[in-house]
């Protein structure tokens, strides 16, 4: 006899109430992905260094054009609130104190993967595409490349290009900014 198992998806509001009730704490390394609370991969030193490097690179160059958000939540709808490694956001005078940024606020998402590239490609990138995030960079440290994903559609990104050492990357929203791939990869 087959047993049916039903899953209950959480909303972003329920997820936040879990923090208020201290079921989850700010120290828990979790994010809400399509209604499921997912434990995040531990951050290795190469991963941490890459995020710090990207923060330094972008902060020095974006000026007043964008806000650099590091490992902070973004709200993608009723059931998803991932925490990308870095996001470039449209400037807002309250620095998003009233609410986490949503898809319309996001210029670029960057995910850094030391061991999680498969998960990011299979789960997070489609989620970002469904939400209409215009551009995502997947920094794949294991394969020494940056995958630039653009043209989001409900089934995924339609344009995916790989960049390696010796090549330059430019975010769509900041086309005047040219970063050498080796500056991103370290």
Long-range contacts (C-beta under 8 A, 24 or more apart in sequence): 7-36, 8-35, 9-34, 9-35, 9-36, 9-79, 10-35, 10-36, 10-37, 10-79, 11-35, 11-78, 11-79, 12-75, 12-77, 12-78, 12-79, 12-80, 12-81, 15-81, 31-73, 31-81, 31-82, 31-83, 32-79, 32-80, 32-81, 32-82, 33-80, 33-82, 33-123, 33-124, 33-127, 34-79, 34-80, 34-123, 34-127, 35-79, 35-80, 40-83, 41-115, 41-116, 41-119, 44-114, 44-115, 46-114, 46-141, 46-186, 47-85, 47-112, 47-113, 47-114, 47-141, 49-186, 50-85, 50-112, 50-139, 50-141, 50-184, 50-185, 50-186, 51-85, 51-86, 51-112, 53-183, 53-184, 53-186, 54-85, 54-86, 54-110, 54-112, 54-139, 54-184, 55-86, 57-179, 57-183, 57-184, 58-86, 58-88, 61-174, 61-177, 62-88, 62-174, 62-177, 64-91, 65-91, 65-174, 66-90, 66-91, 66-107, 66-173, 66-174, 67-91, 67-92, 67-95, 67-96, 69-96, 69-101, 72-100, 73-100, 74-100, 74-101, 74-102, 74-105, 74-106, 74-109, 75-99, 75-100, 75-101, 75-102, 76-102, 76-103, 76-127, 76-128, 76-130, 76-131, 76-133, 77-131, 80-127, 80-131, 82-124, 82-127, 84-109, 84-110, 84-111, 84-124, 85-110, 85-111, 85-112, 85-139, 86-110, 86-112, 88-171, 88-173, 88-174, 103-131, 103-132, 103-133, 106-133, 106-134, 107-134, 107-135, 107-171, 107-172, 107-173, 107-174, 108-134, 108-135, 108-136, 108-137, 108-171, 108-172, 108-173, 108-174, 109-133, 109-135, 109-136, 109-137, 110-136, 110-137, 110-138, 110-139, 111-136, 111-137, 111-138, 111-139, 112-139, 112-141, 113-138, 113-139, 113-140, 113-141, 113-142, 114-141, 114-142, 115-142, 117-142, 117-143, 125-149, 125-156, 125-157, 126-155, 126-156, 128-152, 129-153, 129-154, 129-155, 129-156, 129-157, 130-154, 134-172, 134-173, 135-171, 135-172, 135-173, 137-169, 137-171, 137-184, 139-184, 139-185, 141-185, 144-185, 145-181, 145-185, 146-181, 146-184, 146-185
